[in-house]
């Protein structure tokens, strides 16, 4: 009798996980595509009138504030931390309003130039889908983690086109443990999400040709990884410090105006900081392939790598919705591009630039979220295969170790009461 009950619970969990995974994949796919479309549309339309870069972030932040105040009744959004709070507190639940709240706010943040991405908005929205699915299906509270992870896994599978990324992020970052039921629920979710994705015609984020890697590049890979770990800590501490600083501003409109002014000036001076900056990465890679290495080009890369964390942090502190995922990808790609082209030009090293772009992404992301397996799987996905698995894993591990040695917290694990 007990065995039949356990089997029935497992069947119910799988069915609910499939539903959560499918709904999350649909939401993530819609959010990704409409954000890409309108971000690109707005950027192209206002590029000819560069002064509009100064006011666009203000429009986005004001719209978000109005929606939070009147549509969502001032209910707080705390990003991935609220998922941890739900998982760590038995009676706490993710309320359903977080689905439209994070979806809309993430969309508005990016299309109006907020220097972040929709990845964290997707994570919280899809985690809520998992939580609500559990409640509606009347599944036991002990499977709360499983269904939340199923939602997240399905959403990130659709967002990055990789079931491995979805599964590993859900297990490594959200659940922070491995059990049979978590693997069962996330596995079911990523399979259905992957099936849904086959109906779409997805373009790769980066159009890179990866064929092989060189053992002789390992010292440079380690050097890149150490620098990436340091940059990750700079990003993490910048986010924490700026969000804390903005949190001390009591007047909402003062906070919005100050944040919008800083973001607006940032993207006015350096338009590559607009939105998630993925198109800027593509442009910079294209320039490196067609133009000779120059000091102005190198300085542009350095400026983006150093300013992206600051402008992203201000976006979040002023009330924008997002996180460190997209900025880490951008910073890592350009850091890898900078190091490889610099060494090739001045030291004649013959490093494969595309490889260092991918390893830079893995290293900075791993240092920022302390998740080397997720970072490795994402980088392999962006490279179009598993040729770089070993060097990418080295980069992710070294960067994570470096970052954790310098500063043991991520923006997700940091507690407000911990001293800076």
Secondary structure as UniProt FT lines:
FT   HELIX           2..46
FT   TURN            47..48
FT   HELIX           50..52
FT   HELIX           53..66
FT   HELIX           67..71
FT   TURN            73..74
FT   HELIX           80..88
FT   TURN            90..91
FT   HELIX           97..111
FT   TURN            112..113
FT   HELIX           119..136
FT   TURN            137..138
FT   HELIX           141..143
FT   HELIX           144..160
FT   HELIX           163..169
FT   HELIX           170..175
FT   HELIX           180..197
FT   TURN            198..199
FT   HELIX           215..217
FT   HELIX           218..247
FT   HELIX           252..269
FT   HELIX           271..273
FT   TURN            275..276
FT   HELIX           278..290
FT   HELIX           295..317
FT   TURN            318..319
FT   HELIX           325..347
FT   HELIX           353..369
FT   HELIX           372..383
FT   TURN            387..388
FT   HELIX           389..406
FT   TURN            411..413
FT   TURN            416..417
//
